[in-house]
């Protein structure tokens, strides 16, 4: 899991356009801050203390970096003049300038300690190589530059440069070339030689473009993922695309911008946003809120497609830049440079990946990713064109047969579907053919009968937790794609409530164990909104409680039959209640602090009082209990869960209970106080029973009341 810590301001910025950037220093925990064209600071991030500083007369054109091999600071002035000085040198204006015959765009410090010079034409080399070859071809500067031009500096600008180190130690250079005429972006990337940091073969290019007049690129960056570097892009339709870079191979032009992986819901993609890779599989976003009431910094996990951490800011600035130094995100916006520490843990991944089993369906259509919408449209057009071929071929065969020619075998053609109903029927049949099915033989079942299970977390007492056909297909696809239980419940439960399917909702809550607190509150409100049966029906059900329960048990022991699909049948057989779905919602595990916040926001005071009555009923009536879920059968305690819910409701609406003047509220609280005191009294009796049990275990017998006091003893002594 990733976590953002509290941010703090490092230093003010006079003008963000003159702020040249940041780079790591030789001292751990320090950063080189090129604050302006003439000011250089070395600051320690932990205490914001200034370690060293320099002021120069000439104007810097790029940020200052530290070259670990020569142990000197390096700065570029005017694009073509370079100075190198030691860290104990106070006056750097006296340092001799070295002239370069190619314009430098920026300097970068690699993980290996080398310094890379990126030129304005898109080429690059190491600092040692630039100093050794600077005098070569001095008389043919124009010719030398024209042979290595990758980016035309007159029409394009280089931005968002990254140097990643692959697992084999090879550096990878990536940057975006922006065309000033129409604002289009193109990704350039190439492998570098580890010795001189020059391009190994050629620079490969990918155009960031999607079909659609209203589709615009919001932001993009290159992510160092577990499967290799990939291009991550966010578009104006709130979609995130991911494209795996073909390192050492020519990229496929039909891949476009990659595969769609996630929708952005909390950020406003209509305005500019900044993003940067902060480590393996993690990206940081700085963007405007969806409500446009401030800014937010978000961490996104590319591997599991999960937004994990958020940091909110009161004001959003259009122009912002992000750097990453060690485990700190440095964010420049407005006139301030902020430091946001972050932590990434690689051990606690249960909330992200869930507990579903990954099904290997190698022959399904979802294994072929649809990259762009145009390919799906082309496929439909191709099918429509091919649908005319069987009819023409049949007519031609009839003519050839009548003329006496031999009939040629027809090529098998796909069946044409002319209506939506036929298409859904064919799709449903294909899904049923590819569903993984486990056949279970049990001694409890009648002879020549087996039970079919479509997933691995089924409970025989409740029957297979299979939803309706369409929703079950959706669940199978989400589980197969690796979505976590949290994501599946957040997507599916609102649809089940909107479709008014309480039984499927109950099965979903029983089937999964990790459910967000927001979804639990939504399901709780839906369960409370269901119609209440009449008292006559409830009384009739209560009269038949015991025989029904015995009948069910006898059926299971004497004449076994398949479990009922209805998840609520066992609760109705054991104890009649109009709150079966509500009890299932209350059985879900939760985190106390976020649940209190959502309950305070979503539940009104009247709803809370009604829910407290039901919780009181669960504590008083010995037959009314909450049912455990599939994942908490060994550790579930109904009374403990009920008390936890009562504490959550009392804490969330504490002020309303204090300020309420209704007599019913006071009586309700007094009744709960009596229940608590009665439980405390029972615990006191059990505590008093403990010494007696301990003496019995130690085989100490009880003595009479006369011998209870042993402060003195009387003995008879015979003297004569």
N, C-alpha and C positions, 0 to 999 in steps of 0.2 A: 504494500500500500504506500501511496505517496501522501505527504502532508506538507502544507505550507505553514510556516511559523509566522509570528508577528513581524511585520515589516517596520523599518525605521529609515529616516532620511540620512543620507551620507553627506551630501553637500549641495548647495544651490547651483543652478545653471543659469548663466545670464542669457544665452541664446542657444537654443538646441541645434540651430544650423551650424554654429561655430564649434559645437561640442564634437570632437573628432572621434572619441571612442575610448574603450577600456581594454586592457590586456593584463595578463598575470605577471607578477613580479617574481624576483628571485627569492624573496622571503615568503614563506608559506603564510597564507591568510592575508596577504597584501595585494593591492591592485594598482596598476599604473593608470592614472586618470589624466588624459590629455584634455584638460578642462577648456582650453581655448587655443587659438592660433599661436599664442605666445606663452602659455602657462602649462607646466607639467607638474603633477603632484603624485606622490606615492603614499597611499593611505592604507592603514590597517583596518580591516572591515569589522573586527570584533569590538573595537572601542572608538572608531572613527578618528583615530589619532594620525596626524600627518608625520610621516617618517622622513621624507626628503621632498624637495621641490626645486624647480629651476624656472627661470624666466629668460626668454630669448628675444633678441631683437628681430630676427628674420621670422617670417610667418611659416608655420608648419602646414603641410598639405595632407598629412595623414597622422594617425595615432602613433605614439612612441611604443616600441616593444623592447624586451630584454632578450638579447642573444646569449643563450646559455653556453655556447661553445667558445665565443670570444670573451664572455663575461663583461659585456658592454651594453649600454643602452643605444638604440638606433632610432634616428629620426630622419624624415624626408622633408626638405624645404623646397617649395616651388615645384615639386614634382620631379626634379632632376638633380637635386643636390642632397647629399647624405652626410650626416655627422654621426660619429660613434664616440661615446665618452664613458668613462668609468663612473661608478656610483659615488665614489668619494670626491669627485671633481665638482667644485662649487660653481665656477664660471664656465659655462659651455659655449659662450660666444667666441672664446679664443680657440676653440677646436677647429682644426682645418676641415674644410668642406671638400667632399669628393664628388666630382661631376659624373653623372650617368647620362648615357646617350639615348635613353628611352624613358618615356614618362611613366612614373610609378603611380599606380592607383592607390595601393594600400600595402601595409606590412602586417604579417601574421606570424605568431609564434606557435610552432607545432608541439605536440606532446613529447617528441624526441629531443626538444631543445633547439632545433633548427629554426632559422628565420626565413620566411618565404616572401619574395617580392612579386606582387601581382601588378602587371603593367596594364595600361589603359586599352591595349589591343587584345586583352584576354589571355596572353601568354604569361608564364611565370618561371622563376628559377630561384635557387637558394642565394643567400647573401654571399657566400664564398664564390659561387659561380659568377655572380654579377660583378664582383670586384676583380676577378681574374680576366673576364672577357670584356670589360668595359672599353678597352682600347682597341679591340678588334673591329675592323670595318668602320673606323671613324670617318673615313672619307666617303662611305656608302651607307649613310644612316638611313636614307629613305628606302633604298633597296632592301636593306636588312629588315626594316620594319614591315615592308609590304609582303615579304615572304612568310611571315609568321602572324599575319593579322587574323584573329578569330572574331573580333568584335570591332565594328566601325565606330570609333569614338565620336564621330560627327553626327551620327544618327541614333546611336544606342548608348545607354549608360549601364554600368555594372553595379549591382546591388546584392545585398544579403549573401556575402561570400562565406563559405564554410570549408574547413579542411578536416575531414574525418580520417581516422586511422582504422583500417580494416583489421580483421583478426590475424592476418598474416603479416601485419606491420607495414603494409603498403599505404601511402597517403592517397586520399581521394579528394580532388578539388571540385567544388560545386559552386556555381554562382548563377544569378539570373541576369539576363540581358534585356533591358526594357527599351522598346522602340518609342522614341519621343513623339512620333507623328500620331500614332493611334493608341499608345499606352499598352500594347501587347507585350507579353512576357515570353521568354524562351529560356529553358534550363540548359546550361552547358556544364558538362561534367567529364572528367578524365582522370585516369590513374597517373601518378607521378613517379618518376624514378627516385628511389630513396636516397641516392647519392647527391644529385644536383637539383632535385625537385623540379625537373622539367617534365613536360608532358610526355608520357610513355609512347603512345602511338598517335592518336588523334583525339580531338575533343568531340564528344557526342552531344547532340542537341535534341531537345524535346520541346515542341510548341505547346504551350498551355492554352488550349482552345477547346471549347465544347460547342456543339451545334445548337443554335438558338440565339435569336437577336437580343433577348432580354437577360441572357446568362452572362454574368461578369465574374471575374476572379476576385475574391476578397483578399486572400493571402495564400502563401505557399512556402514550404521549407523542405529540406532534406532531413530525414530521420534516420538515425543509426539504429536499425532494428535487429532483432534476434536472427531474422532470416536474411539480413543484409541491408544495405541502404535502400531507402524508398522515398518517393516523392509524395508528400502529403499536401493536399490543396483543399481550400474551402471556397465555395461558390455562393453566388447571390441567392440561390434557391435553398440555402441552408444544408447543402449536402457536402459531405467530406469524402474525397476520393483518395485512394492510395495506389501508387504505381511502383512496382518493384523495378529498380534500376538494373539494366543488363550490363554488368561490369565486364569489360573485355569483349563484349559482343555488340553487334549492331542492333539498336532497339527496333522493335516492330512498330511500324508506323500506325497499324490499325489498333494498337493498344490505347491510343489517346492519352487521357489523364489517369487511367487505371480503373480500378473497381470501386464501386460505391460501398462504403463501410458503415456510415453512421449519419444521423441527422442532428443538426445543432438546434437546440431548443431554448437555451438560456442566454444566447449572445445575439446581438444585432449585427447581422452580416451585411447590412446595407451601407454601413460606414466602415472606414478602414480599420483593420485590426492587425496587430503584430503577433508573430509567432516565432518560436525558436526551439530547437532540439536541446534538451537538458540532460540527456543520458540515453541509455539503452531503452528504446520503446517508449520514451516519454517526450511530450511536447508541451510547451507553455504557451497559452493564448492570453493576450491582453486586448480586450474588446469592450464595446459598449454594452450595457445591460439590455435585456429585451424590452424593458419598460422605459429605457433611455433616461434613467434617473441616476446614472453614475457609471463607473467602470468596474471591471472585474478581471482578476487574474486566475486562470483555470489551468489545471494540469490534466492532460489527456493521455491515457494509455493506449497506444496504437495496437499492441498485441491482443488485448482483451476488449478494446473498443469501449472503454469506460472513462467517464469524467470523474476524477477521484477527489480533487481538492479545489477549493475556491477561496479567493481573497478579494474582498470588496473595497472599492475606493469611492469617495463621494463625488468626484468630478472626473469626467472623461475628456481626454485630449486627443485630437485627431492625429497629431504627429507624435509618435512614440517609438522607442527603440529598446531592444532587449539584448543583454549580454549574460553569459553564464561563466562564473569564475568559481571553480571548485564546487561547493554545495550551496552557492548563493546565486540568486537571480537579481541582476542589476537592471532596473527599469528606469529609463529616462523619459519623463513626460512633463509638459509644462515648463516650469523653471526649477525642477527638483529632480535629484537622482536618488531613487529609493532602493534599498537592499531588502530582498525577501529571501530569508533562508528556507531551504526545503530539505526534507528527508524522504528517502525511498527505501522501503523495506521489501525484501524479496521472499519473506517467509510466510506472511499472512496473506494468502491469496484466496481464501474460501469465499469471501464476499464477492469476488470478481468472477470466478469461474464456476461457482455453484457446485453441485454434486451430480449432475446428469452424466450419463454414459454417452460417449460419442459413437454414433452408429456409422458404419462404413457402407454407405450406399454409393458405390462407384458408378452405377448406371443411371443415376437420376439426372435430371436436367440442371439441377442447381450446381453440379460440379463444373459446368461451363458458365463462367461468369459473364453476365451481360454488361459490357463496359459502358456503352452509351445508348441513348434511346433510339438513335437512328438504326442500329443493327436490328432491334426488335421489329421496327417498321419494315425494314427491308425483308426480313424473314416472312412476314405476312404477305408482302407483295409477291415474293417468289412462290409461295404456296398457292396464291390465287392464279398465278400464271401457269403453274404446273397442273392445276385442276382442269384445265381445258384440254390437256393432252390425251387422257384416256378416251374422251368422246371422239376426238379426231382419229385416234388410232383405231377405234372400233369400226368407224365408218370405212376407213381405208382397208381394213381386213376383210370386211364384207365384200368390197369391190374386188379385191384380189382373189377371194375365194370363188366368187361368181365367174371370174375369168379363168379359173382352173389353176391358178398358181398355188404353191404350197403356203400354208398359213404359218407365219412366223410367231414364235412364242412372245407374248407380251411381257414387258418389264413390269414388275410389281410396283404399283403406284400407291402413294398414301391416300387414305380415305378422306374425302372432302367433308368437312363439318359445316353445315349451313345455318345452324342456330346456336344460340347461347346454351340452351339446355343440352344439346348433343355434346358441345365442347366441355361442359361441366361434368357430364356423365363419363366421357372418355378420360378426363383428367382424374376423376375420382377412382376409376378403375385402375389407372396406372399407379396411383398412390397406394391402393390396396394391394397391388402386386408387389410393391417394393417395401411394404411395412415389415420390420423385423418382428417375427412372432416366435414366442417360446411356448412349447406344449408341455404341460405339467400333468403328471400322473400322481394321484393321491388315493390313499386307502379310504378317505372320507367320502369320496365320490362313488356313485353307483358303478356297476360293472359296465364295461364298454363305453366309458365316458371320460373325457379329459377336459381340462381347463386351459384356455388360451390366454396368455399374458402378453401384452404389447409393450411393456416396459419393465424395468427391474425393481421399482419401488412400489409394489402392490401389497395390500393388506388383505389376507384371506377372510378376516372377520367382517370387513366392510365391503368386500367385493372389489373387483378391479376398478380403480379410479379412472375410468375412461369417460371423457367428455363427449359432447355431441360430435358428430362426424366431422363437420367443418372445423370446429375448434380443436379437435384431436389432431387433425392434419396440420394445423398451424403449430400446435405444441411440438409435434414430431419434428417439424422443420426447424423450429427455434432451438430445440435440444440438439439436433444434428449439426447445426451451425455453430454450436458452442456457446450460446447465450447463457448467462448466469441465471440462477433462480430469481434474483432480484429484478433483472431486466424482463424476464418472461412474465412475472406477476404484474409488473408495472404496465406492460403492454396489454395483457389479456384480461385482467380483472375489470378495468373500465368498460371493455367491450361486453363482458358477461353481464355487468350491471345495466348497461344500456339496452341489451337484448332481453333483460328481465328473465334470466335463467338462474334462479337461486340454487338449484341442485348442482349445476355445473360449477357455480361459484364455490359451493361447499367442497366439491371434489378437488378443485384447484387449490383451495386453502389447506386441504389435507395432504395433497400430493407434494407440495413444496414447503420447505422449512424456512428459507430466507425471504422474508417479505418486508418491504419498506414500511416504516411507520406511517407515512402519508397514505399508502394503499390500505393499511389496516383501518385507519380512521374513515376512509371512503367506504370500505366494506361494512364498517360498523354503522355508519349512517344509513346505508342501504338496508341492512338487516333490521334496523329500528323502524324504517319506513314501510316494511311489509305489513299487510292487513292482519289484524288480530282476530282469531276465530272466536265464535260466540261461546258464552259460558256453558250453554247446554252441551255443545259438542265437546268441550273440554271436560266436563263432568262425566260424560258418557265414556270418553277415552280413559279417564282415571279409574272408572269402575272396572274396566277390562284390562287393567295394567298387569296384574299378577298372572292371570291365565295366559295372556299373550306372551309374556316373557317365558313362562314354562313351556308353552307350545313351541316356541322358537328353539329352545334348548333341546327339547325332545326330538325335534326334526333333525338337528345336527348330530345327535347321538344314535338314534334308531334308524331313521330313514334319511340318509344324507342327500342333499340337493345342492345345486349351485348357489352361491351367495347372491343375495339380492343386489341389483345395481343401484338401488336407492341408498344413498349414504346415510339418510336420516332414519332408516327403519329401525336400527338398533336402539337409538335414543328414544323413539316413540314406544318401543316394546318395553324398555326398562322403566321409563318414567315419562308420562305425557307432559309435553311442554310446547308452548307456542313459540319458543325462542330457540329452536334447534339450530338455525343458521347463526343466530347471535352467539350461541355457546361455542360454535366452531370458530367464529371470529375471535372471541375472547380467549380461545385456547392457543392462539398464535403467539410465538415468542416475539419479544420486542425489546428495544433499548429504551430505558426510562426517560432520559433527558429529551431526545427529539420527540417522543410520543407526547410528553407534557406540552411542548410547544404547539404541536399540531392539534391536540385536543383543545387547548385554549383558543385557537384560531377557528377551528371548524365546528365545534360543538357548542350550542347555546346552553344556558343554565337550566332550562326546562328539560332538555334532553338528558343532561347530566343527572338530574334528580330522578328521572325515570330509570335510567341505567343503574343508579345506585340501589333502587328498589329491587331490581333483578339481581344484583350482586348480593344484596342482603338475603334474598330468597335462596341463593346458592349456598350461603353460609349456614342458614338455619335448617333448611330441609335436608335430611341425610341422604335422600334418594336423588336429589338434583345435584349433579356434578358436571364439570367440564370434561370433555373427552380428549385424550392425548392424541397427538399427531403421529405420523409414521416414524418420525425422527426423534421423538421424545418419549417413547413408551416406557423406558426404564427409569427415567428421572422426573416424570411429570407428576405434579402435586396440584390437585384441583383447588384446595383451600389456599395454598400459597399463591397460585395464579390469581385467584379472586381477590385476595388481600392486596396484591400488587396493583390490580386495576383500581381498587378503591383508593389507594394512596395516590395514584396518578390523577384521578378525577378530583380529589380533594386539593391537591397541589395546584392543578391547572385552574381551578375556579375558587381559589382560597378567598379572594376578596368578596366574591358574590355571596359565599356562605357567611362571611363575617357581617356583611352589611344587610343581609336579608332579614326582614321583620316578620316573615310568615311563620305561623305556629307549626305548620306541617314540616318545615325544614328543621326546626328545633327538635321536634319529636323524632324525625328521621335520624338526626345526628345522635340523639340520646339513645335511640334503639341500638345504633351501631356501637356506642360506648358501652352499653350493657353486654353486647355480644363479646366485645374485646375483654371486658372485665371478667366475664364468665370463662373465657379461654385462659386468661391469666390465672384465675383461681384453679382451673384444672391443671395448669402447669405447676402451680404451687403444691398441689396434692401429689403430683408425680414426683416433684423434688423432695417432698417429705417421705415418699415411699422409697426413695433411693437408698438411704442408710439401712433400712430394714432388709432390703434385698441384698445389700452388701454383707450384712452380718450373717444372713442365711447362707450366702455363698462361702463365707469363711467358717461356717459350721459353728456359729456362736448361738447358744440357746438363750431364749428370753427368761429372765428371773422374775420372781414375784414382786409385788409392790413394796413389801416390807424390806426386801434386800436391795431395793433400788439405790438407797442412800448408803454409800460405803465410805463415809468420812471417818468412822471409828468402828471398832470391833470389840467384843467382850470375850474374854477367855477365863476358864476356871483352872486354878493351879492348886495342887495338894502339897502342902508343906511337910506334913508329918504322916 
